[in-house]
Amino acid sequence: MGRMGKIAAHMVLAFMAMLLAQTLASGALPFTAPGLILAALFAVSALAVELLFQVERSPWRFFAASDGLRLARSALLSVLTFALVARLADVRQPGGLRTLAVAFLLQTALLAGLRIVRRAVHERALVDALTRLRPAPASPALPRLLIVGSANEAEAFLRAPAALGERYAPVGVLTPEARETGDELGGVCILGVINDFDPVMAQLRDGGLQPSAVLFLTDGPLSAFGAERLGRLKTEGVRLLRRQGLVDMAGGSALREISLEELLSRAPVRLDPQPVRALVAGKRVLVTGAGGSIGSELARQIAASGPAQLTLLDAAEANLFHIDRELGEAWPRLPRHAVLCDVRDSARLDQVFAAEKPELVFHAAALKHVTLVENHPCEGVRTNVLGSRNVALAAKACGAAHLALISTDKAVAPASVMGATKRVAEAVVRQFAKGSDGSGVGTRVSVVRFGNVLGSAGSVVPIFQHQIARGGPVTLTDAEVERYFMTIPEAVQLVLRAVALSAGDREPPTGVLTLEMGEPVKIIDLARRMIELQGLVPGRDIEIKITGLRPGEKLTEALVDINETARPKAEGITEAAPVVPLPPIPSAALAALEAAALAGDEAAVRERLFALVEGLRIVSPAPATAGRTPAGEIRDKLATARTQA
């Protein structure tokens, strides 16, 4: 309802109120000329008050209807109880039903009024509410805050006394709905729509109400505001805030600075957390690589879902210490155990799994930096391939019900050693987690494959941040390189959901679960946005320098390979199922790869590793009629991909 409609409704209510009051006072219907004139005069008086005090600016939908209805119910029950008792006791009251109706209205009004006054006193707003004629000006002693979000979100935020965290004085609200412009939420005006951001900011500056911070309550991607605009705000010293817990699973009402990853990312996928809780709650869970970017976020979200015990396993002492301490502070009652262990050490791994007896295992430990693994292929094989085999064997030996392997999009048509090791690891964990008879009886395996995550170890984001901070240049390998990106919490949320879906299936999954990554992003566009977010101009203030593709690097990545077909699994999750059942990796071939890696023979490691990859990318079990095998065709395509890289 618009402002004129609200004013008209208030006048009608005033007119009716006066007629009712005359009826109750005189006991006669006031439908005479004097009576109607008095009612009309009262309505005009109400109109004058409306125009002066602008009561209609407070949206009706934000009145605490549930509280008012409960008070009215209590008053009605009191009246009905009184009427019943009076009738049983044969006690007559003057006025009959009229008296009961007035008593109901007065009791409702008094109950509501008492609570309103109590809340006003509690919030120290009683005098201000009785004397203020206009929306409250921002306190000059507090930093000013501009709120961006829907009227529902803004009203709920302003209603909570402790919601501001750091104390701010709100100066206005911007919403997506133009019809809400001019409304008043708890004394704070809606100044316009989100698209009017720049004009509203200019008006606030001209009026001496320059905001010190902007609070984004909307769930949409902040990149929609434009990197240049957000960078300009940061340059001017305006803080960009969100409520704590908007992206991650844990709740909270305190305000926090928006991270760079949120400014760069797309709108996150929102999933029902119930399947994840059902998967984890009351279970003994072990996470390898628990101190890493993905492993630590896995540990946080698993801890929030109430496991019976959480075991954190990592070979990096400092990383393990930090995540263990963080979880201890956030969930002090959670039984947990930090274990310093390298997945390469099979004997030590067996001891840990036998002692911890995990029911769920999340295997995130890996070497993931493309260039480093390319230069150290033996180390990549020992950690990513042999380490994954060790984890699978240990999980099966201790009777773990489910093992989830964190893989990567670089395992699809791999051109790098790192991608090839992860592709072989995908097959190895399935093969070694099965029963000894190969029947599939053993530990169920889920493989989750996704692309780059913003802010993870080795990500381009911290590298670009460092380069921008020192004045440039920002270096990238090729202007056409593009990658999939998502935030770490979102990626882990999807991983847990994918594993929960896999655990609920009757049959073990035959394919690889892939996460919906959105559209690929050109790295050069990412670099430009990061420069603009610092209030700088790409090419003028910060140079962007092209250095050329590195060994093992591709221009683009994919989530589904040549011998896989994609089929939807759930919202945000797809299964890449093999066209034909994959043959097991021959024991002799894996033993030869292990021997070459332990001996430090890099040439032999590369040759044997990519030979295994060729066998895993077969699209048909039968040889081609022209004397060429599908493996030979894939070998040529693989060689071409590596040559382009």
N, C-alpha and C positions, 0 to 999 in steps of 0.2 A: 504494500500500500504506500502511495506517495505521501508527501508532506501535506498536501491539501486534503487528501482523504483522511489522514489522521486528525487534522484540525476539525474537519466536518464531523467525524465520529465523536471527538471529545465534546463538541457543542451539543450534539444529539444526546449524549449521556448526561450532560449538565441540565439540559431541558427536562429530560425524564426524571432526573434526580430531584429537581424542584417540584415537579408535579407529584412525585411520590411523597416528598416531605410534607407538602400541603395536605395530601390525603391522610397521611399518618397523624398529622397534628390536629386537623379539624374533624376528621372522621367523615368528611364528605368529599365527593369527586370535585376536583377543581376545574372542570371543563366550562368555566365561565370566562367572560372577557377579562376581568381582573386577574383571574388565576393564570390564564394563558399569557397575559402581558408580563406577569411576574416571572414566569418560566422563561419567556423569551429574553427578558432583561438579564436574567441569571446566565443564560447561554451567551449573550453578548459580553457580559463581564468575563466569562470563561475564555472567550475569544481574545479579549484584550490581554489576559494573563498568558495565553498561549503565545501570542505574538511577541510579548515582552520577554518571557522567560524561555521560549522555544522548547517547550516540553516535548513536542513531537519529534525532536531530533534523537531521542533515545529509542532505538528500535524495540518494538513490542516483543519480538521473538527472544530477546535476551533477558526478559523478566523471569525470575525463578519460579516458573509455573508449578513445578512439583511441590515446592514448599508452600505456595499459596493454596494449592488444592488440598494438601494434607491438613492445613489449618482449617480450611472450610469444612472438610470432612469431620474434623474433631468438633467444631462448633455445631454442625448439623446433628451429630450423634448426641451431643449434650442436650440440644433442644428436644430431640425425640425421646431421650431418656427421661427428661423432665416431664414432658407431656404424658408419658406412660405412667410415671409415678404419681403425678397429680390426678390422673384419671382413676387410678386404683385407690388412691386415698380420698377420692371425691373432694379434691381441693380445686376451687375455681379461681382463675386469675382474671383480672379486668382486661378487656381488649381482645381476649380469645386468641385466634390465630395471628392477628395483627401484632400482638405483643411478642408472640413466638418468632415471627419473621424479623421484627426489629431486633430482638435479642440475638438471633442468628447473625445478622449483618454486623451488629455492634461487636459481638464476641470475635467474629472473624477479623474485623478491622483492628480491634485492640490487640489480638494475638499477633497479627502481622506487624502492627505499629511498634509493639514492644521489641520485637526482634530486629526491626529496621533501626530503631534507635540504639539498641545494644551494639549492632554491627558498626553503626556510624561512630559510636564512641570508641569502639575497639580500633577502628581504622583512623581515628582522629580526624574524621571528616564531617562531624555533626555541624559545627559552626560554619564551616565552608559551604556545606550543602544548603544551609538555611539562608545564607547571606549572599552567595555568589549568583550573579545574574547571567553570566556567560561561561563558556568552557574555561576551565582553570588554566592560567598561563603556566608555562614551564618554570620550575623553580630555578632562579639564577644561580643557586648554590650547587646544583646538580648538573652533571653532563646530560645533554639532550639526546633523545632517542627517537628515531623515525622507525615505525613498524611497517613491514611489508608482509601482507598475508590477507586471507579472507577475514570477513567480519567475525565469523564464528571463532576462528583461531585467535584473532586479536582480542575479542571480548573475554575469552577463557583465560588468555594470558594476563590481561589487566585485572581480572577478577581475583586471581590468586595473589595473596599478600606477599608471598616469598618468591614470586616468579621472576622478579627482576634480578635476583642474584646480586650483582653489583648494582648499587642504586642508581637509577636513571630517571630523568623526567621526560616522559613521552610528550612529543610535540605534535604528533599526528600519525595517521594510518593511511597506507595506500592499499587498495584491494583490487581484485580482478573485476568486480562488478561496478559498472558506472552508476547504476541505480542507487548504490549505497553512499555515493558522494554527498556530503553535507550531514550525514548522520553523526551522532555523538555516542561514543562508547565509554562509559565511565568517566565522562568529562573530557575525553580526547576525541577530537574531530577526525572524520574521514576526509582527507584533503583531496582525494582523486583516485584515479585508477593507476595501476602499475605502469602503464605506458606513459603516464604523465610524470614519471620519476624526475627527469631533468628539470621541467618547469617548476615542479613543486620544490625541488631543492633550491632553485634560484629564488623563489618567493620567500622561502625560509631564511636564506642568506640576507635578502634585502630587508627582511623584518627583524634582523638581529637574532634569529633563532636557528643558526647553523647547527645541524645535528653533529654530535661527537661520535655517534655510532648509528649503524643501520642494522636492525634485527630482521632477519628473513625467517618468517614462519612458514612460508610456502614450501611444499615438497618438491617443486619443480627444480630443474637444473639451473644453477646460478649462472652458467655460461650463457643463458638466454638474455641476461642483462648486458652482455657484451664485455669482452675483456678490457677494451679501452676505457669504458665507463668505470668498471670496477677498479682498474688500475689508477684512474684519476682520483677516485675516492681515497684509495690507500695513500696516494701521494699527498693528498690534502690532510692526512692524518685521521680520516674517518675509519673507525673500527667496523669490521664486517662480522656480525655475530649470528649465531644460531643457538637454539636451546640444546643443552647437553642431552645426548641420547637420541637425536633425530635420525641418525644414520645407523648407529650400532644397535644391538639388541637390548642393551641395558637402558633403563629409563632414567629420567632425571629432569630437574627444572632449572638448574643453573645455566647461565649463559657462557658460551665459549667462543673463541675466535674460530672463524671458518678456515679450514685447512685448504691448502693449494689444490689438493686432489679434488675437493668438492667443487672448486671454482672451474676445474677443467673437465669434470666428468659429465656424463649424460644423466638423465633421471634414473635413479636406482630402481631395480626390480623389487617390488614388495611381495613378500611371501608369507604364508601362514606359518608361524613358528611351531604349531602344535605337532606336526610330524617329526620335527627335529627333537622336540622334548620327549616324544614317545620313543624315539630311537636311543637317546642318551640317558634319560632319567633312570637312576637306579642301577646303571651299568658300570663296570670297571673299564675305563678307557685309557688307551696309551697313544701318545702322539710323538712320532719321531720328528726330529728337526724342530722341536717345540720352541726354540729360541729364535727361529727365523721369522721372516715377514708373514708368510702364510701360516706356519706352524704356531706362532704366538697368537694370531687371531683365532685360529682353530681352538686353541686352549681357552681363550677368553669366552668364546661363544659356547663351547662345551661346558665350561664351568658354570655359565649362567643357566644351563638347562638341567642342573642337578644330578650329576653322575654320582655313583656310589664311591668311586675313587678315580683320580686323574693322575696318570703317570706322565711326567715330562722327560723326554729323552733327547739329549743333544750332545754333540762332541765339542761344541763351543762353550767354554766355561762361563765367560762373561754374559753371553746371551741367555744361557740357562739360569744363571743367578737372577738376572733382571726379571724374566717372566715369572719365575717362582716367587719372587718377592712381591711382584704386582698382584698375582693371584691371591697370595696370602693376605694382602691388605684389602682386596676387594671382596673375597670370599673366605674369611678367616676360619669358618667351620668346615670348609670343604676338605675331605681327606685327599692329600696329594703327596706325590713323591717325585723329587727331582733326581734324575739319574744321569750321570756323566758317562756316556757310552758312544762308541763309534759303530755305525751299522756295518762297517767293513769287518769288524771283529765278531765272527760268527759264534765263537765259544762264549764270549762275554754276553752277547745278545741272547743266546739261549738261556743263560743263567738269569738274566733280567726278566725275560718273559716267563720263565718257570716260577720266579718269585712273585711277580706282579699278577700273573694270571689274568691278562686283559681279555675282555669279551669283544671289545671293539678296538681296532688298530687303525690309526690314520698315519700313513707313511708319507711325510712331507720332506724328509731329509734328502737332499740332492745337491749336486753341483749344477748351477743354473746359468752361470755367466758364459755366454756363447764364445767370446774370444778366448777367455782363460781355458775353457775346456777344449777348445780347438787347439790351443798350444800345449795342452797337457792331456792328451787322449787316454793315456793309461790311468790317470787319476779319475777321469770321468767314468771309465768303465768300472773301475774298482768300487766307486761310490754308487753310481746310478744303476748299474746292471747287477754286479755281484752283491752290493749292499741290499738291493731290492730282493734278490733271491734269498739272502740271509733272513730278512724280515719275514718273507713269506713262509719259509721253513720254520722259523721260530713261532710264528702265529699259529701254524698248523699243529706244531708239537705241543703247544700249551692249550690247545682246544679253543682258540679264539673263534667266535662265530662269524666275524666279518672283518675283512681287511680292505681299506680304501687307499688307493694309490693316487697321489696328486701328480698328474702329467701336464703336458704343455702342447700348445698348437704347433710348436716347432718339431714335434714328433710326426707331423703329417708331411709326407714327401720330404724327409729330412735332408737338408743340404749341409748341416753342421754335425760335428761329433756329438755335441750336447743333444741335439734333436734325435740323432740316431740312438744314443744310449737310452733316452726316455722311451723311444719306440720299442726297443728290445725289452726294456723294463716292463712295459705294459704286458708283453707276452709272458715274460718270466714269472711275474707274480701270479698270473692265472695258472701257469703250468705247475709251479712248485707248491701252491697252496692247496692243490687237489689231493685226493687220497692217493695212496701208493699204487692203486690199481688203475688210476686215471679215470675213474668213474665220475669224478666231480664231488665225491663225498669228502668233506674236509672243511676248510675255511672258505666261506663265500667271498668273492672278490668283486669290488667295484673300482673301475678306473675312471677318473674324472679329468677331462682335458679342457684347458681354457688358455686364454691368451695373457697379455701383459696386465699387470695390476699397477695402478698409480701409487707411487711412493714405496714400492717394494725395494729390497736390496738389489742393486744393479740396474734399477729402472732409470730411464733417461731423465725423469723429473728432477731428482736430487742433483744429477750431473749438470743439467741446464741451470738449476738454481745457483749452483756454485759458480758457473761460468758467467751468469748475469751479474752476480754479486761482485765479481772482480772486474767488471766492465767489459766482458766479452773477449774474444768472439765466442758465440755459441756454435759448436761444431756438430754436424750430422753427416752421415755417410753418403746420402743421396736424396735429392729433392723429391723423388717419387716413392721413397720408402713409406709404407703405411702399416699400422698395427692396430689390433683390437685392444681396447682399454676398459678397465672397470676398477672401482675402488677395492681395497683389500677386504673391508667388512662385507661388501656385497658379494665378492667372489667366494668368500668362505661360507656365507649364508647359502649360496647356491650349491656349494660342495656338500654341505650337510644335508640340504634338501634332497639332492641327487642320491646320496647314500641312503637316506631314509626311504626314498621310493624304491631303490634297489633292494633294500632289506625286506620290504613288504611284498615283493614279487614272489610268486610261488616257485618259479624257476630262476636259477642264477642268471644274471645278465650275460649275454654273449658279446655285446658290443661295448663301445666306449661311450660314457656319458659326457656330453659336451654342454657348455654353458652358453646361454644367449649373451653375446658380447656387444650387440648393437652393430652400428656401422663402423668400419675401420677408419682410423684417423691418420692423416698424413703427419709424419713427424715434424715436417717443416711448419705446418699450421700450428702444431702444439708449441713449437719453439716461439713462433710469433705471438701466440696468446700469452705465453709466460712472460715475454718481454713487455707486452702491453699491460699485463697485470701489475707490473712495477712502475707504471706511469711513463714508460719509455717507448720510443719509436723504433721498430725493427729496421735495420739498414742505416739509420741515422745515428741513434744513440748506441745501439748494440749491433755489431756485424754478425751475420749468419754465414758460416763458412762450410762449404761442401768438401769432404775429405776423401770420398770414394768408399765403396762397399768393402767390408772386411771379410777375411776368409770365413766361410760358413754362413754368411748373412744373405738373406733373401729380401727382395723388394716387398713381397706380400706374404702373408701367412694364411692358412686355412685351418678349419677344425675337422673336416671330413676328407679322407684320403681317396685315392683312385679305386681302391677295392672295398669301399664302404658305402653304404646308403644311409641317408639321414631320415629318421622318423621321429615325430614329436613324442616326447615322454610326458612332459608336464609344462606348466607355464615357466618359461625361462630355461628349460632343459630339453635337449635333444639327444637321442641315442644314435651313434654312428655304428651300425651293425655291419659285420663283414659279409660280403657277397657270398663267399663260400667259407666253410669252417677252416680256421687257420691250422696248419700242421704244427705239431710240437717242434720246439727247437731241439735238434739232435744233441744228445749229451756230449758227443765227441766235439761238435762245433763249439758248444759253450765252454768245454774244457780247454779247447785250443785258444779261445779268446781270453780265458782266465790266465792261462800260462803266459801268453804274450804280454798281458797287462802286468803281471807280477814280474816278468823279466824286463819290463821297460822297453819293449820292442814297439815303438810307435807306428812304424810302417805296417807291421803285421796286425796290430790292433785296428788300424783304420780299415785294412783290407777285409779282415774277418768280421768286423762290426757291420760294415755296409753290405757284406754278403748275407748276413743274417737279416738285415732290413729288407733286402730284395725278396727273400723268402716269405717275409711277413706281409708283403704288398702284392702277392699273387692274386690275380683276378679270376683265374680259372685253374682247376686242378689238371686239365688236359693240355698237352702241348699243341701249339699252332700247327696247321697243315703245311705251311711253307717251310718247315724245318726250323722255325724259330720258336722258342718257348716264351710264354708270358714273362718269365723271369728275365729273359734276355731283353725283351722290350722295356721292362721296367728299369733294367740296368742302364739302357740307353737314356731313358728319361731322367733317371737319377743323375747320370753323368752330365746331362745337359743342364739340369737345375744347379748342380754344383759349379759348372763352368760359368753360368750366368752370375752366380754369387761371387 
